[in-house]
Amino acid sequence: MTMAPLFLVLAGAAGLGVYNLMHWLRGERRPGLIAAHLLLGIGGAEGLVSILHGSSVGDDDPARATAKTALLLLAAAIGTGFAAPLLRKSGFANLALAAHVCAGAAGFLLTLSLSGRL
């Protein structure tokens, strides 16, 4: 099973996230781009779940554990991305966005490290 479409979706989500970050630093919000970033991120996580369930590696394979860790990081990125706007008034939005960026980048890099192993 090829992972190229998954890499393209996650790279698109990461690139759009960087573009959204540049707008956010200028004090602008682009709801359409944020929605596209959200859909690509969720699609990437779902693609990783599909590849994980369709792979023929055993339960004790280190690649499977890496994939599960990447999936948990992507889920954490999705959760903190949803939480950031809700925490805007409490002052924790910046912390949630920092956690979102770190978890998303780590999940993306771990997914990249799975190339050819699943």
Residue pairs with C-beta under 8 A, 6 or more apart in sequence:
1 51
1 54
1 55
1 118
3 51
3 111
3 114
3 115
3 116
3 118
5 47
6 44
6 47
6 48
6 51
6 111
7 111
7 112
7 115
9 40
9 43
9 44
9 47
10 40
10 41
10 44
10 47
10 108
10 111
11 108
12 40
13 37
13 40
13 41
13 43
13 44
13 104
13 108
14 104
14 105
14 108
16 33
16 36
16 37
16 40
17 37
17 41
17 101
17 104
19 33
20 30
20 33
20 34
20 37
21 101
23 29
23 30
23 33
24 97
38 78
38 81
41 74
41 77
41 78
41 81
41 104
42 78
44 74
44 111
45 71
45 74
45 75
45 78
48 67
48 70
48 71
48 74
48 111
49 71
51 67
51 118
52 64
52 67
52 68
52 71
52 118
55 63
55 64
55 67
55 118
57 63
57 64
57 117
57 118
58 64
63 114
63 117
63 118
64 118
66 110
66 113
66 114
66 117
67 110
67 111
67 114
67 118
69 110
70 107
70 110
70 111
70 114
71 107
72 107
73 103
73 104
73 106
73 107
73 110
74 103
74 104
74 107
74 108
74 111
76 99
76 103
76 107
77 100
77 103
77 104
77 107
80 96
80 97
80 99
80 100
80 103
81 96
81 100
81 104
83 96
84 93
84 96
84 97
84 100
85 93
87 93
87 95
87 96
